Amino acid sequence: MDQLRTWTGGMRTRFPTAGRSSALWPNERGARMSLGSFGDAFAAARGAVGLPKELGLHCLRHSYVTHLIEAGYDLAFVQTQVGHSYASTTGLYTSVSSDFKQKTVTQMIARRITTLEDPDA
């Protein structure tokens, strides 16, 4: 939300077409940016930093889901954030790291051992 406030609070006005457009993200002619334009901009940025061509704009959505899960957000919250009707769909979007998987398994084992050692815990 802070980034959106920054954009609408002054950054947007740095673009020459912003003054003659009501679009939140105006293109060079003052019209609204299209999904294709965002894809082209992403492809240019991807190429500039040497990322593989297989990475598309939609990969950002997958990364967003993965980062939320790895940060500990509840799966139901993440599912709502991305507008999925089913948790199984959200699961398809998630590619957590090996480190995260190892940490999660270690935590689960530690909790299980604690429960076995002290059933009142």
N, C-alpha and C positions, 0 to 999 in steps of 0.2 A: 504494500500500500504506500510506503514511503517513496518508492521509485515512481509510482504514478503521480503522487503529489509533486515530486521534483519535476517530472516531465510537464505536467499541466501548469506548474507554477513558474515556469520560466524557460526550461530547456527547449520546449516545443517552439517557442518564439524565435529561436536561433535559426530556424529553417525559413528560407525566403518565401515559401508558399503559405506559411502558417497564418499570416495576416489575412489572406483572402479565402481561407477555407475553414469550415466548421468541423472538418474531420479531425479525429483525435490524432491520427497518424497520416498526415497528408503526403501525397507523393510529389514529385517534382513539378507536376502541373496543377497541384492544389486539390486534386480529387482524392478520394479515400484509397489507401493502400489495399491491394488485393492479396489474397492468399498466395497467388503466384509470385507477386512482388516480394513478399516475405521469404518465400522459398528461394528466389533468386538471390536476395541479399544474404540469406544463410549460406547458400552455395558459394558465394564470393568470399564470405568470411571464413568458411571451412577451407577453401582452397588457399587463402592467404596464410593460414596457420598450419597447413599441411595435413589436415585430417583426412581420413579415407572418404572416398566418394560415396560409400555405402551409407554414411551418416546423413540422414535427412532431417528436416525441420521437426518431424514427428518424434525423433529421438529425444528431443528436449522434454517432451511429455513423459516418456519412459524414465528419463533421468529424474524428473521432478518427483514422480511416484517413488522411485528407488530411494532418493534422498530423504523423503518424508518418512518412509519405513525405517531406514537406517538411523534417523534422528529420534526414533521412538514414538512417532505419532501413531495413534490408534488406527487400525485398519479401517474401521467404519468411517473415521474422519477423512482418511485418504480417499476412500471410495466416493464419499460425498464431494470432496474437492474436485475430482476429475469427472464426476457425473456418471459413474458406472452404476448400472442397476444390480449387478451381481459381483460379489467379492471375488469370484473366480476370474472375472475379467481383469480386475485390479491385480490379481496375482500374476496374470500373464504380462503385465506391464512392469513387474518388479524383477530386477536383476541385482540382488544384493551381492556384495563382495565376499570373497572367501574369508577375509578377516571378520566381517560381520557375522557370517555363518558360524565361524569358530567361536566367537565371543558368545553368541546366543546359545550354542550347544553347551559351552562351559558353564554359563549361568544356569541353564536348566539342570545340568548334572549337580551343581552345587546346591540348588534348591531341593532336589530330590534327596540328596545325602542328608541335608539338614532335617528334612521331614522324617526320614528313616531313623535318624539318631534321636530326634526329639519330636514325637508325634503331637505334642501340645503346641508346637511352634507354628 
